[in-house]
Amino acid sequence: MFKTVLLIEKALSDADVELVTTLHGEEEVAFVVLMQPRGKQDELLRSLDDVALGHLDRAVHERDDHGDQATVASESLQHSLRHLRQGGAQADGEVVSGSPLDHLKEVVERTGADEVLVLTSPHFVEEFFHRDWASRARHKVGVPVLKLFASES
């Protein structure tokens, strides 16, 4: 069985589940999902990304759509785990509470993961400066790291 740590920022859509569950063909995959919500500290970068993508309405009206970040993260994680399991995958997960990269490294070591998948929306500013999660994780976790773009739905 292939063990994958999946780092996400928002709940998985049906398209996201199909993408990550079919990457290894017929091989069985067990996922450990780490929910890393983008917090208040990322508002400026999100606004710049929105401008770069042409989403001016989002850049002007940056907001917390869903209230309490901890509650949203937990609900998004549970939603994602349900969808992965319905898609036939084994899935467990947790919300990242401390340093995301340290937490990721600890989970990779604890679970003996074969790879890390970072499923994220495009973050042009962070990617340009190689400060996105995938670029930073490649230097820290000791297993292959693949960055995929989440669906917009």
N, C-alpha and C positions, 0 to 999 in steps of 0.2 A: 504494500500500500504506500502511496506517495503522500508525504506530509507537507502541507502548505500552510504558511502563516499568511493571512490575508489582512492587510492594513487598509481600512476604509475610513472615509470622512462623513459619509451619509449612508442611509439605508440602501441596500441593494435593490435594483429594479429587476424585473424578469430578464431583461437583456443582459444585465450584469451577471446574474446567476448562470445564464446559459454560457456566457463567455468564459467564466472561470471554471465551470464544471466540465467544459469540453476541451480545455487546453491539452489534456493528456490522453485524448482519445478514449479508449475503453478502460484504461487503467483506473482503478479505484483510488479516490483522493479523500483524505481526511483534512478538514480545514480547522485552523484555530483563527478565529476572526478577532482582530483588535480594532475596536472603534476609537478613532482619534478625531474627535470633532474639532473643527476649526473654531477657535475662540475669538474673544474680543481683540486679542493682540494681533490678529491677522486681518482686521478690517481694512487697513490701508492697502495691503497687498491684494485683497479681494477686489477692492474698488479699482485698482490699477488693472487687474486682470479683466474685470468687467468692461472697462473702457477699451482695452486691447481687443476684446471679443465683440465690441459693438453693442454691448448691453448697457447703454447709458442710463436707462431707467433704474437698473440695479445699482449702478455706481452712485447715483444721486440719492437713492433711497435705501442705503445700506441699513439693514434692520435685522433684528433677531426675530425670525418668523414664528418661532415655536415656544418661546418662553425659556424656562430653566434649562440650561445646557446639560446638566447631569441627567435630568429626566428624559430629554430628547435623545441623548446619546444611548441611554439604556433601552428606550423603546426602539430606536433604530437598530441597535444590535439584535434585540429579540426578533424583530421583523426579518432581519437578514438571515439569522440562524434558521428560522422557520422556512424561509424560501430555499435556502441551501439544502435543508433536509428533505423538503418536498421535491427537490430536483435530484434526489438520490444520493447526496453526499453526506458523509459524517461531518458534523460541525459543532464546535464548542466555541466559546468566545468570552471576551471581557472588555470592559471600557478601560482605556488607558488613562491613568490618573496622574502619574508622575512624568518623568522625562520620557518622551515617546521612543527615542532611539535606545535608551537603556532598557526600557520595558521590552521592546522588540527583541533586542539581543538576548535578554533573559528567557523569553518565551521560545526563541529559536533553540537555545541550548537545552532548556528543560524538556522540550518536546522532541528533540532530534529532528527538526524540520529539514526537509530537502531543499526548500526554496522559500522566498518571500515574494508575494505579489502585492504591489501597491496599486490600489484602484482609486483613482482620483480624477477630479476635474482638471482641465488645463490650468496651470498657474504659471503664466509666461514669465513674470518677473522672477519668481523663485527658480524656475528652470533655467533661465538665462544665466543666473549667477550660481547655478548648481547647488541651490539651497533647498530644493524640494526633497520630500521624504525619501524617494528612491535613490537619488544621488547621494544623499547623506548616509543612507542605510548600507549602500554598497561598500562603504569603507569601515563598517562597524560589525556586521552580523556574521560574516564568514561563510555564507551560502549565496547562491545566485539570487539576484533581485531583479524582478521584471516589473516595469511600470506599464500599467494599462489605463486607458481613459474610460471613466464611468460614462454611462449613457446619460443624456440630459433629461430623460423622462422621469 
